[in-house]
C-alpha cells in the first residue's frame, strides 16, 4: 500500500492517508470502541468513520447515539466497499465477513469471561473466542483477534484453534484508563455532587442472572436504608437501557430517584462513577471485575455462575468476593466491605501491560504508516457531567 495519494478527497480539509472503520452492534461495543480511539489522537493522517452491524437484540437507537456523538456514520453498504483500510470491532458477532478490509476484534468487557449467549441460554463456548463468532464458511474472519491477557491464548486454542495464528495480546484499554484516572477521584466525586458522603455504586450487568433482574428493589432499599451521609448511584449495563428504554427504567426506579438515587447515564459515565466509588455492589458483570482489580471494596448481590467461564478470573472473583444479604443489615454490610482478597493477582491474571502501546503498534502496522513520534498513553476518563 503506497502512502500517496491516500484517502483525502477533493473537499477534505485534512491530509487523510488512511481510513478506519469502527464497527458497532451495541452500545457496549461503542463504549469500548471509544476507549480505543485515543491511540489515534492528534494524527490527521488517520480518519475514523463508523457503521452499525445489524443483527443484535440490543441495537436500538445505536445510529442515533453515534450521530449524537457527532461521529461520521456510514451505512453498511458503504462500509463493505473500498473506502476503508482497516476495521475495528469490539465483538466477533455480526456480518464481519462481508467487510473487504482486515478486521481487528477486541473483547468488549473485562476479558473473555462469559459463555456465549444464545436464544435459550448459553453455549459451552467462550464469548468472543468461539468458532461460531470467529469463523464463516470455514475461514477465520478477523485478521487479528485481540486478547487482553496471554492466558486467553489457551482458551482460544481450545475454542477455535484455527484463529490462534491471528491472535495478538494487546491488553485492556479500559482498565488502563481507569488506572490513570484514580488520581482524579476527587474531581469525579465533585462532578457527581458526592462531597464528603460515602458513595455506594450499585452496578448490574444484563440478563436473567443480573443484579437488576434478581434484586430489582435493591436500589430503593439502599436509598431508604442508608442515612444522608451516603450517596447511591446505579449503573445499568447498556443492554438494559437498550432493551427497556430510559423512560421505563425511570418509571421502575421512580421512588428511589425521588429519594436521591443517581441513575448513571447509559454511555461513557460509569467509569467516572466507578473511580469515585467508596463501595461497589455488583454481580458478574465486567464492572465488578474492574472494581475488584482497582482495589475497591466489593460486595456481590447476585452472581450468574452458569454464565461465567469456569476457571476464569471472573470465576475466581466469584469465589473470593463477599456477598451482600439484602435481608440483613445492609448498612452494616456496606460499612464492613473490603477489597477482594488478592485483588492484584486477579488484575495480573486478566490484564496485560501497556495496552495503548500494543494497540497503536498493531494499528499502524496494519495501516502501513509510521507511528507518530509522541508516546501512546491512556487518557483519564471523562467527568460525570461532561
C-alpha positions as CSV (number, residue, x, y, z in Angstrom):
1,X,0.0,0.0,0.0
2,X,1.6,3.3,-1.0
3,X,1.4,6.4,1.2
4,X,0.1,8.6,-1.6
5,X,-2.3,9.8,-2.7
6,X,-4.1,8.5,0.4
7,X,-7.8,9.0,1.2
8,X,-8.2,12.7,1.2
9,X,-10.9,13.8,-1.2
10,X,-11.4,17.0,-3.2
11,X,-13.4,18.6,-0.3
12,X,-11.4,17.3,2.6
13,X,-9.6,19.8,4.9
14,X,-7.2,17.2,6.5
15,X,-4.3,15.3,4.9
16,X,-6.0,11.9,5.4
17,X,-3.9,8.9,4.2
18,X,-5.8,6.0,5.8
19,X,-9.4,5.5,6.9
20,X,-10.5,3.2,9.7
21,X,-14.0,1.7,10.1
22,X,-15.4,1.4,13.7
23,X,-17.9,-1.4,13.7
24,X,-20.5,-1.4,16.4
25,X,-23.5,-3.6,17.1
26,X,-24.5,-2.5,20.6
27,X,-23.9,0.5,23.0
28,X,-21.4,-1.7,24.9
29,X,-19.3,-2.1,21.7
30,X,-19.5,1.6,21.1
31,X,-18.4,2.3,24.7
32,X,-15.4,0.0,24.2
33,X,-14.5,1.5,20.8
34,X,-14.4,4.9,22.4
35,X,-11.6,3.6,24.7
36,X,-9.6,2.6,21.6
37,X,-9.8,5.8,19.6
38,X,-7.3,7.8,21.8
39,X,-4.5,5.8,20.3
40,X,-5.2,7.8,17.1
41,X,-5.3,11.2,18.8
42,X,-3.7,14.1,17.1
43,X,-2.9,12.2,13.9
44,X,-4.6,13.9,11.0
45,X,-3.3,11.2,8.6
46,X,-6.0,8.8,10.0
47,X,-9.7,9.3,9.8
48,X,-12.3,7.1,11.6
49,X,-15.9,6.5,10.5
50,X,-18.5,4.2,12.0
51,X,-21.1,1.7,10.8
52,X,-23.7,-0.3,12.6
53,X,-23.6,-4.0,12.0
54,X,-27.2,-5.2,12.2
55,X,-28.5,-8.2,13.9
56,X,-28.2,-7.5,17.7
57,X,-31.2,-7.6,20.0
58,X,-29.6,-4.5,21.7
59,X,-29.0,-2.2,18.7
60,X,-32.0,0.1,19.4
61,X,-31.1,3.7,18.7
62,X,-27.5,2.9,18.1
63,X,-27.2,5.0,15.0
64,X,-28.8,7.9,16.8
65,X,-26.2,7.6,19.6
66,X,-23.4,7.8,17.0
67,X,-24.9,10.9,15.5
68,X,-25.3,12.5,18.9
69,X,-21.6,11.8,19.4
70,X,-21.0,13.8,16.1
71,X,-19.4,10.7,14.6
72,X,-19.2,10.3,10.8
73,X,-21.6,7.4,10.2
74,X,-21.8,5.3,7.0
75,X,-24.4,2.7,6.1
76,X,-23.4,-0.9,5.8
77,X,-23.3,-0.9,2.0
78,X,-20.6,1.9,2.2
79,X,-18.8,0.1,5.0
80,X,-18.3,-3.1,2.9
81,X,-17.0,-1.1,0.0
82,X,-13.5,0.1,-0.8
83,X,-13.4,3.2,1.3
84,X,-11.5,1.8,4.3
85,X,-8.1,0.4,5.1
86,X,-8.8,-1.4,8.4
87,X,-11.7,-2.1,10.6
88,X,-12.0,-2.5,14.4
89,X,-14.9,-4.3,16.0
90,X,-15.3,-4.8,19.8
91,X,-17.2,-8.0,19.0
92,X,-16.8,-11.1,16.9
93,X,-20.6,-11.1,16.1
94,X,-22.3,-9.7,13.1
95,X,-21.6,-9.9,9.3
96,X,-17.9,-9.0,9.7
97,X,-17.2,-11.5,6.9
98,X,-18.8,-9.0,4.4
99,X,-16.1,-6.4,5.0
100,X,-13.4,-6.0,2.3
101,X,-10.7,-4.9,4.8
102,X,-8.7,-6.6,7.6
103,X,-10.7,-6.7,10.8
104,X,-9.4,-6.5,14.4
105,X,-11.8,-7.9,17.0
106,X,-11.5,-7.0,20.7
107,X,-13.3,-8.1,23.9
108,X,-15.9,-5.6,24.9
109,X,-15.7,-6.4,28.6
110,X,-13.0,-7.2,31.2
111,X,-11.5,-10.0,29.1
112,X,-13.4,-13.1,27.9
113,X,-15.1,-14.3,31.0
114,X,-18.7,-15.1,29.8
115,X,-20.0,-18.0,27.9
116,X,-21.6,-17.2,24.6
117,X,-25.2,-16.2,25.0
118,X,-27.8,-18.0,22.8
119,X,-31.6,-17.7,22.4
120,X,-32.1,-20.4,25.0
121,X,-29.3,-19.7,27.5
122,X,-25.6,-20.1,27.0
123,X,-23.4,-22.3,24.8
124,X,-20.4,-24.2,26.1
125,X,-18.2,-21.7,24.3
126,X,-16.3,-18.6,25.5
127,X,-18.0,-15.5,24.2
128,X,-15.7,-13.7,21.7
129,X,-13.4,-16.8,21.2
130,X,-15.8,-19.3,19.7
131,X,-15.8,-20.8,16.3
132,X,-19.3,-19.5,15.7
133,X,-18.1,-16.0,16.2
134,X,-14.7,-16.1,14.6
135,X,-15.3,-18.3,11.5
136,X,-17.5,-18.1,8.5
137,X,-17.8,-20.8,5.9
138,X,-14.6,-22.5,7.0
139,X,-12.4,-19.4,7.2
140,X,-11.3,-17.2,10.1
141,X,-12.8,-13.8,9.6
142,X,-10.7,-11.4,11.8
143,X,-7.2,-10.6,10.6
144,X,-6.4,-10.0,14.2
145,X,-8.1,-11.5,17.3
146,X,-7.2,-9.1,20.1
147,X,-6.7,-10.6,23.6
148,X,-6.4,-8.8,26.9
149,X,-4.0,-11.4,28.5
150,X,-1.7,-14.2,27.3
151,X,-3.7,-16.8,29.3
152,X,-6.6,-16.4,26.8
153,X,-4.4,-18.0,24.1
154,X,-5.0,-21.4,25.7
155,X,-8.8,-20.8,25.7
156,X,-8.7,-19.7,22.0
157,X,-6.7,-22.9,21.2
158,X,-9.5,-24.9,22.7
159,X,-12.4,-22.9,21.3
160,X,-11.1,-22.0,17.8
161,X,-7.6,-23.4,17.1
162,X,-7.8,-22.1,13.5
163,X,-7.7,-18.5,14.9
164,X,-4.6,-18.9,17.1
165,X,-2.2,-17.7,14.4
166,X,-4.3,-14.5,14.2
167,X,-4.2,-13.8,17.9
168,X,-2.3,-10.8,19.4
169,X,-2.2,-10.0,23.1
170,X,-3.0,-6.3,23.5
171,X,-4.3,-5.7,27.0
172,X,-7.3,-3.8,28.1
173,X,-7.5,-0.1,27.2
174,X,-10.5,0.5,29.5
175,X,-8.7,-0.8,32.6
176,X,-5.6,1.3,31.7
177,X,-7.9,4.4,31.5
178,X,-9.4,3.6,34.9
179,X,-6.0,3.2,36.5
180,X,-4.7,6.6,35.3
181,X,-8.0,8.2,36.4
182,X,-7.5,7.3,40.1
183,X,-5.6,10.5,41.0
184,X,-8.6,12.5,39.7
185,X,-11.0,10.7,42.1
186,X,-12.0,13.9,44.0
187,X,-12.8,15.6,40.7
188,X,-15.2,12.8,39.7
189,X,-16.8,12.9,43.2
190,X,-17.3,16.7,42.9
191,X,-18.9,16.3,39.5
192,X,-21.3,13.7,41.0
193,X,-22.1,16.0,43.8
194,X,-20.9,13.4,46.3
195,X,-18.9,15.7,48.6
196,X,-18.0,14.1,51.9
197,X,-20.6,11.4,51.6
198,X,-19.9,7.7,51.2
199,X,-20.6,6.8,47.6
200,X,-22.1,3.3,47.0
201,X,-22.2,2.3,43.3
202,X,-24.8,-0.3,42.6
203,X,-24.0,-2.0,39.2
204,X,-25.8,-4.6,37.2
205,X,-25.0,-6.5,34.0
206,X,-27.8,-7.7,31.8
207,X,-29.9,-10.9,31.5
208,X,-31.7,-13.3,33.8
209,X,-28.9,-13.7,36.3
210,X,-28.1,-10.0,36.6
211,X,-28.4,-8.0,39.8
212,X,-31.2,-5.8,38.3
213,X,-33.2,-8.9,37.4
214,X,-32.6,-10.8,40.7
215,X,-32.6,-7.8,43.1
216,X,-34.7,-5.2,41.3
217,X,-35.7,-3.4,44.5
218,X,-32.2,-3.1,45.9
219,X,-31.6,0.5,44.7
220,X,-34.7,1.6,46.5
221,X,-33.8,-0.4,49.6
222,X,-30.3,1.1,49.8
223,X,-31.6,4.7,49.4
224,X,-34.1,4.0,52.1
225,X,-31.8,2.3,54.5
226,X,-28.7,4.5,54.2
227,X,-28.6,7.9,56.0
228,X,-28.0,11.3,54.4
229,X,-24.2,10.9,54.6
230,X,-24.3,8.2,51.9
231,X,-25.0,8.6,48.2
232,X,-26.2,5.7,46.0
233,X,-25.6,5.6,42.2
234,X,-27.0,2.9,39.9
235,X,-25.1,1.8,36.8
236,X,-27.0,-0.4,34.4
237,X,-25.4,-2.3,31.5
238,X,-26.2,-0.6,28.2
239,X,-28.1,-3.7,27.1
240,X,-30.6,-3.0,29.9
241,X,-31.1,0.5,28.6
242,X,-31.5,-0.7,25.0
243,X,-34.0,-3.4,25.9
244,X,-36.2,-1.4,28.2
245,X,-35.6,2.3,27.4
246,X,-34.9,5.2,29.7
247,X,-38.5,6.1,30.3
248,X,-39.3,2.7,31.6
249,X,-36.2,2.5,33.8
250,X,-37.1,5.8,35.4
251,X,-40.6,4.6,35.9
252,X,-39.4,1.5,37.7
253,X,-37.0,3.5,39.8
254,X,-39.3,6.4,40.4
255,X,-39.4,6.3,44.2
256,X,-35.6,5.7,44.5
257,X,-34.9,8.6,42.2
258,X,-37.1,10.9,44.1
259,X,-35.2,9.9,47.3
260,X,-31.8,10.7,45.9
261,X,-30.7,7.8,43.7
262,X,-28.3,8.8,40.9
263,X,-29.1,6.9,37.7
264,X,-25.8,6.9,35.8
265,X,-26.4,7.7,32.1
266,X,-26.1,4.7,29.8
267,X,-22.9,5.6,27.9
268,X,-19.4,6.8,28.9
269,X,-20.3,7.8,32.6
270,X,-19.9,4.5,34.5
271,X,-16.1,4.8,34.5
272,X,-16.2,8.1,36.4
273,X,-18.8,6.7,38.9
274,X,-16.5,3.7,39.5
275,X,-13.4,5.7,40.1
276,X,-15.4,7.9,42.5
277,X,-16.9,5.0,44.5
278,X,-16.2,4.1,48.1
279,X,-18.0,0.7,47.8
280,X,-19.3,-1.2,44.8
281,X,-22.2,-3.6,45.0
282,X,-22.5,-5.7,41.8
283,X,-22.7,-9.1,40.1
284,X,-20.8,-11.0,37.4
285,X,-20.5,-8.1,35.0
286,X,-17.3,-6.5,33.9
287,X,-17.7,-3.5,36.2
288,X,-17.4,-5.7,39.2
289,X,-14.1,-7.1,37.9
290,X,-12.8,-3.7,37.2
291,X,-13.8,-2.6,40.7
292,X,-12.1,-5.6,42.3
293,X,-8.9,-5.1,40.2
294,X,-8.7,-1.4,41.2
295,X,-8.9,-2.5,44.9
296,X,-12.4,-1.1,45.5
297,X,-14.4,-2.7,48.4
298,X,-16.8,-5.0,46.7
299,X,-20.0,-6.9,47.6
300,X,-21.8,-9.3,45.2
301,X,-25.6,-9.1,45.4
302,X,-26.0,-11.6,42.5
303,X,-23.6,-13.8,40.5
304,X,-24.5,-15.8,37.4
305,X,-22.2,-18.7,37.8
306,X,-23.8,-20.5,34.9
307,X,-22.8,-17.7,32.6
308,X,-19.2,-17.4,33.7
309,X,-16.3,-19.3,32.1
310,X,-15.1,-21.9,34.7
311,X,-11.6,-21.2,36.0
312,X,-11.6,-17.7,34.5
313,X,-10.5,-14.7,36.6
314,X,-14.2,-13.7,36.9
315,X,-14.9,-17.2,38.3
316,X,-12.1,-16.6,40.8
317,X,-13.7,-13.3,41.8
318,X,-17.0,-15.0,42.4
319,X,-15.3,-17.4,44.8
320,X,-13.4,-14.7,46.7
321,X,-15.8,-11.7,47.0
322,X,-18.2,-11.3,49.9
323,X,-21.9,-11.4,49.3
324,X,-24.5,-8.8,50.3
325,X,-27.5,-10.3,52.0
326,X,-30.4,-7.9,51.2
327,X,-32.4,-9.5,54.1
328,X,-29.7,-8.4,56.6
329,X,-28.5,-5.0,57.8
330,X,-27.3,-3.6,54.5
331,X,-25.7,-0.5,56.1
332,X,-23.5,-2.7,58.4
333,X,-22.5,-4.9,55.4
334,X,-21.6,-1.9,53.3
335,X,-19.6,-0.4,56.1
336,X,-17.7,-3.7,56.5
337,X,-17.0,-4.1,52.8
338,X,-13.3,-4.6,51.9
339,X,-11.3,-5.1,48.8
340,X,-11.4,-8.6,47.3
341,X,-8.6,-10.8,48.8
342,X,-5.6,-10.9,46.4
343,X,-7.2,-8.5,44.1
344,X,-3.9,-7.6,42.5
345,X,-3.5,-11.2,41.5
346,X,-6.9,-11.0,39.7
347,X,-5.7,-8.0,37.8
348,X,-2.5,-9.7,36.8
349,X,-4.5,-12.7,35.6
350,X,-6.7,-10.6,33.4
351,X,-4.8,-7.6,32.0
352,X,-1.6,-7.2,30.1
353,X,0.6,-4.2,30.5
354,X,0.9,-1.2,28.1
355,X,-2.3,-1.8,26.1
356,X,-2.2,1.6,24.3
357,X,1.3,1.0,23.1
358,X,0.5,-2.6,21.9
359,X,-2.7,-1.4,20.2
360,X,-1.1,1.6,18.4
361,X,1.8,-0.6,17.2
362,X,-0.7,-3.1,15.8
363,X,-3.0,-0.5,14.1
364,X,-0.2,1.5,12.4
365,X,1.5,-1.7,11.3
366,X,-1.8,-2.7,9.6
367,X,-2.2,0.7,8.1
368,X,1.4,0.6,6.9
369,X,2.1,4.0,8.4
370,X,4.9,5.0,10.7
371,X,3.7,5.6,14.3
372,X,3.5,9.2,15.4
373,X,6.6,10.4,17.4
374,X,4.6,11.1,20.6
375,X,4.0,8.3,23.2
376,X,0.8,6.3,23.3
377,X,-0.7,6.8,26.7
378,X,-4.1,6.2,28.1
379,X,-6.3,9.2,29.0
380,X,-8.2,9.7,32.2
381,X,-12.0,9.0,31.7
382,X,-14.4,11.9,31.3
383,X,-16.0,13.7,34.1
384,X,-19.5,12.6,35.0
385,X,-21.2,15.7,33.7
386,X,-19.1,16.1,30.5
